[in-house]
Amino acid sequence: MSSDLNDSDLIPVSLHGNDVELLAAAAVSDEEKSACHPGEGEKAPAAAAAAAGGALHAPGDDKTRGKPDRNQPPDRSADCSSDVNGDRSIALPQKDGAQNSDKEDTGSGSGSGDRCADHESELDWFCSTEDRLICSRCVVTGTCKSHTVTPVLKKAADMRNKLVDACEKLQLKAAGVERFVAETLPVKKQAALAGAAEARETLVQRFNLIREACESEEQRLLEAVLEEEERTQQAILTQQAHWAESLKHISTARGHLVRVLTERDDLQLVNSTKEILERVEDAHSILEPQDSRKMNFNSSCVQSPLLLGMWATAALVCRAAPADLTFNDRTVSPLLGLSEDGRTLRFLPKRARQPCEYSPERFDRWPNALAGRSFSTGTHSWLVGVKGSSAFKLGVSSGRIERKGQGSEARLGYNPHSWVLSHYEGDYSFSHAGRHHSLSLLRRPATVGVLLDCQAGQLLFFDPESCSVLYSHHASFTEQLYPAFAVADSSITLLSH
């Protein structure tokens, strides 16, 4: 049938990507148009225009060419199209006055019965310049002749690909939210409950020692723990509610997009572009779930200066250091001398130093020593007389501290295995892992009490004469700890209560 058309009867259309460049063509008479498809009217140019814009083909559709696609409108332009110069340019027969045929063709192209208001032709093109649907005659001779236009089929295919990508991203986001709600929040809840239980147990243990003196303070602090626990739980519940709502919002948006993909035809899909993009953007505006400190139980709510001082006093008075708490002579440095009872360390001048029996536990370059007992559970305290010394260290150390050499690994307070209160020529500081916190003391204590609470992870230095806390340090102690000492002037002594 294509042989019945003359070259002068065709309108060349050259396709470049998604844009269409229209070339001028001569007018064709009604008789010449009907020669292509008698009775078809304007179906041929509309179908040819759709074919020119890139009727939607999947990769490898050359293999399936000729097989009908139930999801695409029938292509009636094959007999009236010709390949121009071997590229993607096609020729469209120009038609006039075939409105009746256009009205009859309601099943081709976009699958809708809507018609062009200017030409009464099928709306099978989309003008990106004016953001509206147009017919093939608008493309060839109408107001959109010089605009950027795309076939409806290709425009709809691009839209579907974008919607598929959006659905996949929303599915991944929903999975992330579900994991956060199912995994992170329950763990946080259990950790908060465990923290509250541990803090409550710590308070009860301490108030057993000083209950008569500070019953009202105990009640106040228990209420603070309860308030902190409720705050933490409320924060977690708020997170649960927020992300449940966000998940519902994401699911609703995704469900809407799925319905758009499956239920709307091409025209409806293109016409609702703005609505769909707004729905996708709204769903993507939901932030990714993030962990928050607000969901962590704040154990500092149990801290009280009154409680700390009274607890330290009661612990040091009621829990006397055991008589067998002495210095371990196998750890004592050659720079130090140990008394016969094993409770006094003295710094030795060079002329008084004697060779010591080799021991892998002995500190050989720093004037250090460890006690003969270690602690991993419970609450323990000991008093050290320091009145005559102007250079000493008191605290705790794990058994992993280095014993040999002059490096920081064997120096108390300069490695992660030791925590000590240091005094040197009137200056006091707390040292751990090479970090030093300077202390301002009103008086120089003659006796320093050391209090170790393994469960609560608290190391406290106390002046029993003034009942004042010199320094309190919180840490997660996971190893057995030894009372640790160093003296570089005069002597220090382990005291019994």
C-alpha positions in Angstrom: 0.0 0.0 0.0 3.0 2.3 0.7 3.7 2.3 -3.1 0.4 4.3 -3.6 1.9 7.3 -1.8 4.2 9.9 -3.5 7.2 11.4 -1.8 5.5 14.7 -1.9 2.7 13.3 0.3 5.0 12.6 3.3 6.1 14.7 6.2 9.6 13.7 7.3 10.0 13.5 11.1 13.6 13.1 12.4 13.9 11.7 16.0 16.8 12.7 18.2 16.7 10.9 21.6 13.5 11.9 23.3 13.0 15.1 21.2 11.4 15.3 17.8 12.6 17.6 15.0 9.8 18.2 12.5 10.6 19.0 9.0 8.4 20.8 6.6 6.2 18.9 4.1 3.7 19.7 1.4 0.0 19.4 2.0 -1.8 16.3 0.9 -5.3 16.1 -0.5 -8.1 14.1 1.2 -8.1 11.7 -1.7 -4.4 11.0 -1.4 -4.8 10.4 2.4 -7.6 7.9 1.9 -5.4 6.0 -0.6 -3.2 4.7 2.3 -6.0 3.3 4.4 -9.5 3.8 3.0 -11.9 4.6 5.8 -9.2 5.0 8.4 -9.2 8.8 8.3 -6.5 10.2 10.6 -5.5 6.9 12.2 -2.5 6.6 10.0 -0.7 9.8 10.9 -1.4 9.3 14.6 0.0 5.8 14.5 2.9 6.8 12.4 3.7 9.6 14.8 3.7 7.1 17.7 5.9 4.8 15.8 8.3 7.7 14.9 8.6 8.6 18.6 9.8 5.2 19.5 6.9 2.9 20.2 7.9 1.3 23.5 10.1 -1.7 22.8 12.1 -3.7 25.4 15.7 -4.6 24.7 15.9 -7.3 22.1 12.4 -6.6 20.7 13.7 -7.3 17.2 13.3 -11.0 18.2 9.7 -10.5 19.0 8.8 -8.1 16.3 5.6 -9.2 14.6 4.1 -10.6 17.7 1.1 -8.7 19.1 1.6 -6.9 22.4 -1.6 -7.0 24.5 -0.3 -4.0 26.5 0.3 -1.7 23.5 -2.2 -0.3 21.1 -2.2 -1.7 17.6 0.2 0.0 15.1 -1.6 0.7 11.9 1.1 2.9 10.4 3.4 0.1 9.2 2.0 0.2 5.6 2.3 4.0 5.4 5.8 4.5 6.9 9.1 4.5 5.2 12.7 4.6 6.5 14.4 7.8 5.6 18.2 7.6 5.0 18.4 4.4 7.1 18.1 6.3 10.5 15.3 6.8 12.9 13.5 9.3 10.7 10.1 8.4 9.4 7.6 9.9 7.1 4.1 10.7 8.1 1.2 11.1 5.6 -0.3 14.6 6.1 -4.1 14.5 6.4 -6.9 17.1 6.7 -10.5 16.9 7.4 -10.7 13.3 8.7 -12.4 14.1 12.0 -14.9 11.3 11.7 -12.2 8.7 11.4 -10.3 10.1 14.4 -13.4 9.9 16.5 -13.9 6.3 15.6 -10.3 5.4 16.5 -10.5 5.3 20.3 -8.5 2.2 21.0 -5.1 3.2 19.6 -2.2 5.2 20.9 -2.8 6.1 24.5 -5.9 4.0 25.0 -8.2 7.0 25.7 -11.0 8.6 23.8 -9.7 12.2 24.4 -9.2 14.3 21.3 -7.2 17.3 20.4 -9.3 20.5 20.8 -7.7 22.0 17.7 -7.6 19.1 15.3 -10.0 16.5 16.8 -7.2 14.0 16.5 -6.0 11.4 19.0 -3.7 12.8 21.8 -0.7 10.5 21.2 2.1 13.0 21.8 3.3 15.0 24.8 4.7 18.5 24.6 7.4 19.1 27.2 7.5 22.8 26.4 3.9 23.4 27.2 3.6 20.3 29.6 0.4 19.0 27.9 -0.8 16.2 25.6 -1.1 17.0 21.9 -1.9 15.2 18.6 0.4 14.4 15.7 -1.0 17.3 13.7 0.0 19.7 16.5 3.5 18.2 16.1 3.6 18.7 12.3 1.7 21.9 11.6 0.3 23.1 14.9 1.5 25.3 17.8 3.9 22.7 19.0 5.8 22.5 15.7 9.1 23.8 17.1 8.6 22.4 20.7 10.2 19.5 22.4 7.8 16.6 22.0 7.7 13.0 23.0 5.4 10.1 22.0 2.9 9.3 24.8 4.1 5.7 24.8 7.7 6.7 25.4 6.7 9.3 28.0 4.7 6.7 29.9 7.5 4.2 29.7 9.9 6.7 31.2 7.4 7.5 33.9 6.9 3.8 34.7 10.7 3.2 35.0 11.0 6.1 37.4 8.0 4.8 39.5 9.6 1.4 39.6 12.8 2.9 40.9 10.9 5.0 43.4 9.1 1.9 44.7 12.3 0.0 45.1 13.9 2.8 47.1 10.8 3.1 49.3 10.9 -0.7 49.8 14.5 -0.4 51.0 13.6 2.5 53.2 10.7 0.6 54.7 13.0 -2.4 55.4 15.5 -0.1 57.1 12.7 1.4 59.3 11.4 -2.1 60.1 14.9 -3.2 61.1 15.3 -0.2 63.3 12.0 -0.8 65.0 12.5 -4.5 65.3 16.2 -4.6 66.3 17.5 -1.3 67.6 14.6 -0.1 69.7 14.1 -3.3 71.6 17.8 -3.5 72.4 17.7 0.1 73.6 14.7 -0.6 75.7 16.4 -3.6 77.4 19.6 -1.6 77.9 17.7 1.2 79.5 15.9 -1.2 81.8 19.2 -2.9 82.7 20.8 0.5 83.4 17.8 1.5 85.6 18.0 -1.8 87.5 21.7 -1.5 88.0 21.4 2.1 89.2 18.6 1.1 91.6 20.7 -1.7 93.0 23.6 0.6 93.5 21.4 3.1 95.4 19.9 0.4 97.6 23.4 -1.0 98.5 24.7 2.5 99.5 21.6 3.5 101.4 21.9 0.3 103.5 25.0 1.9 105.0 23.6 5.3 105.7 19.9 4.9 105.6 19.1 6.6 108.9 21.1 9.7 108.0 19.8 10.3 104.5 16.4 8.5 104.1 14.9 11.5 102.5 17.8 11.8 100.1 17.4 8.1 99.1 13.7 8.8 98.3 14.6 11.8 96.2 17.2 9.9 94.2 15.0 6.9 93.7 12.4 9.3 92.3 15.1 10.7 90.0 15.9 7.3 88.7 12.2 6.6 88.2 11.9 9.9 86.4 14.9 9.1 84.2 13.6 5.6 83.5 10.2 7.1 82.5 11.9 9.7 80.3 13.9 7.0 78.6 10.9 4.8 78.1 8.9 7.7 76.8 11.7 8.6 74.4 11.7 5.0 73.1 7.9 5.0 72.9 8.0 8.3 71.0 10.5 6.8 68.6 8.3 3.7 68.1 5.2 5.8 67.4 7.1 8.1 65.1 8.6 5.4 63.0 5.4 3.4 63.0 3.7 6.4 61.5 6.5 7.0 59.1 6.4 3.3 58.0 2.7 3.6 57.5 3.2 6.7 55.4 5.8 5.0 53.3 3.6 2.0 52.8 0.7 4.1 51.8 2.8 6.0 49.3 4.2 2.9 47.9 0.7 1.3 47.6 -0.5 4.3 45.8 2.3 4.2 43.3 1.7 0.5 42.8 -1.9 1.2 42.0 -0.9 3.9 39.6 1.3 1.5 37.8 -1.2 -1.2 37.5 -4.6 0.6 37.2 -4.0 3.8 35.2 -3.6 4.0 31.4 -1.0 6.1 29.7 -3.0 9.3 29.5 -4.1 9.1 33.2 -0.5 8.3 34.1 0.9 11.3 32.2 -1.9 13.7 33.3 -1.2 12.8 37.0 2.6 13.4 36.7 2.6 16.3 39.2 0.5 14.4 41.8 2.7 11.3 41.5 5.9 13.3 41.8 4.6 15.1 44.9 3.6 11.8 46.5 7.1 10.3 45.8 8.9 13.5 47.1 6.7 13.5 50.2 7.6 9.9 51.0 11.3 10.4 50.3 11.3 13.4 52.7 11.1 11.0 55.6 14.5 11.0 57.3 16.5 7.8 57.9 16.2 6.5 61.5 19.0 7.6 63.7 20.1 6.4 67.1 19.7 9.0 69.8 21.2 9.6 73.2 17.7 10.5 74.5 17.0 6.7 74.5 20.0 6.0 76.8 19.5 5.8 80.5 21.6 8.6 82.2 23.2 7.0 85.2 24.5 10.3 86.4 21.0 11.0 87.8 22.0 8.9 90.9 24.9 11.2 91.7 24.5 13.4 94.8 27.3 15.2 96.8 25.5 14.4 100.0 25.1 10.7 99.2 28.7 10.5 97.9 30.3 11.9 101.0 28.1 10.0 103.5 28.6 6.8 101.5 32.3 7.1 101.4 32.5 7.9 105.1 30.2 4.9 106.0 32.1 2.6 103.7 35.5 3.5 105.1 34.3 3.3 108.7 32.2 0.2 108.4 34.3 -1.7 105.9 37.8 -1.7 107.5 40.6 -2.8 105.2 41.3 -6.5 105.9 44.4 -7.2 107.9 45.9 -9.3 105.1 45.8 -6.3 102.7 49.6 -5.8 102.3 52.0 -5.0 99.6 53.1 -7.8 97.4 56.9 -8.1 97.9 57.3 -9.7 94.5 56.0 -6.5 92.8 58.0 -4.0 94.9 60.5 -2.0 92.9 64.2 -2.1 93.8 63.9 1.6 94.4 61.6 0.9 97.4 62.0 -0.7 100.8 59.3 -2.8 102.4 58.7 -3.0 106.1 58.6 -6.4 107.9 54.8 -6.3 108.3 54.4 -5.6 104.6 52.4 -2.4 105.1 54.9 0.4 104.6 56.7 1.4 101.5 59.8 3.7 101.8 61.7 5.4 98.9 65.3 4.4 99.2 68.3 6.6 98.4 70.8 5.2 96.0 73.3 4.1 98.6 70.6 2.1 100.5 69.3 0.1 97.5 70.0 -3.6 97.4 69.8 -6.1 94.6 66.4 -7.8 94.5 65.5 -11.3 93.6 64.3 -11.4 90.0 60.5 -11.6 89.6 58.5 -11.2 86.4 55.9 -9.3 88.5 58.4 -6.7 89.9 58.6 -3.1 88.6 62.3 -2.6 87.8 62.5 1.1 86.8 59.6 2.9 88.4 59.0 3.1 92.2 55.8 1.1 92.1 54.2 -1.7 94.0 50.9 -3.6 94.0 48.9 -5.1 96.9 48.7 -8.8 97.4 44.9 -9.0 96.8 42.8 -8.2 93.7 39.1 -7.3 93.4 36.6 -7.9 90.7 33.2 -7.7 92.5 31.8 -5.9 95.5 32.8 -2.7 97.3 36.3 -2.4 98.8 38.1 0.3 100.7 41.6 1.0 102.2 43.3 3.9 104.0 46.8 5.1 103.2 48.8 7.3 105.4 50.7 9.9 103.3 51.5 12.6 105.8 55.3 12.4 105.4 55.5 12.1 101.6 55.5 14.9 99.0 55.5 12.5 96.0 53.2 9.5 95.8 50.5 7.8 93.8 47.5 5.8 95.0 44.8 4.0 93.1 44.2 0.7 91.2 45.8 -1.2 88.4 45.0 -4.3 86.4 47.4 -7.2 86.3 48.2 -6.4 82.7 50.3 -3.3 83.5 53.9 -3.6 82.2 56.5 -4.3 84.9 59.7 -3.8 83.0 61.3 -0.7 81.5 61.0 3.1 81.7 58.2 3.4 79.2 54.7 4.8 80.0 53.4 1.2 79.9 54.9 0.7 83.4 54.3 4.1 84.7 51.1 4.4 86.9 48.5 6.8 85.4 50.2 6.9 82.0 48.6 3.8 80.5 45.0 2.4 80.1 45.6 -0.2 82.8 46.0 2.2 85.8 43.9 4.8 87.6 45.7 6.9 90.3 45.6 10.0 92.5 49.0 11.7 92.2 50.7 14.2 94.5 53.9 15.9 93.6 55.3 18.9 95.5 51.9 20.3 96.5 50.1 19.6 93.2 47.3 17.0 93.1 45.8 15.4 90.0 44.0 12.3 88.8 45.8 10.4 86.1 44.7 7.7 83.7 45.9 6.7 80.2 48.3 9.7 80.1 45.5 12.2 80.8 45.7 14.3 83.9 42.9 16.1 85.7 44.3 18.7 88.1 42.6 18.9 91.5 42.2 22.0 93.7 42.3 20.9 97.4 41.8 23.3 100.3 44.0 21.2 102.6 46.7 18.6 102.2 45.3 15.3 103.5 47.4 13.3 105.9 45.3 10.2 105.1 43.7 9.2 101.8 40.9 6.7 101.6 40.4 4.7 98.4 37.0 3.3 97.7 36.4 0.9 94.8 32.8 -0.1 93.8 33.3 -2.8 91.1 29.6 -3.2 90.1 28.9 0.6 89.9 32.3 1.2 88.2 33.3 3.9 90.6 36.7 4.7 92.1 36.6 7.4 94.8 39.4 9.1 96.7 38.3 10.5 100.1 39.7 12.6 103.0 38.3 10.9 106.1 39.4 13.7 108.4 37.3 16.4 106.6 34.8 13.9 105.2 35.4 15.4 101.7 35.6 13.7 98.4 38.9 14.4 96.7 37.9 12.9 93.3 35.4 10.4 91.9 35.9 8.6 88.7 33.5 6.3 86.8 34.7 3.6 84.5 33.6 0.2 83.2 36.0 -2.1 85.1 36.1 -5.5 83.4 39.3 -7.0 84.9 40.5 -7.8 88.3 42.0 -4.7 89.9 44.9 -4.5 92.4 45.5 -1.6 94.8 48.4 0.2 93.2 51.0 2.5 94.8 54.1 4.6 94.0 56.3 6.7 96.3 59.2 8.9 95.4 59.7 10.7 98.7 59.7 9.4 102.3 57.1 6.7 102.8 53.4 5.7 102.7 51.6 3.2 104.9 48.5 1.0 104.6 46.4 1.7 107.7 43.9 -0.4 109.5 40.7 1.1 110.9 
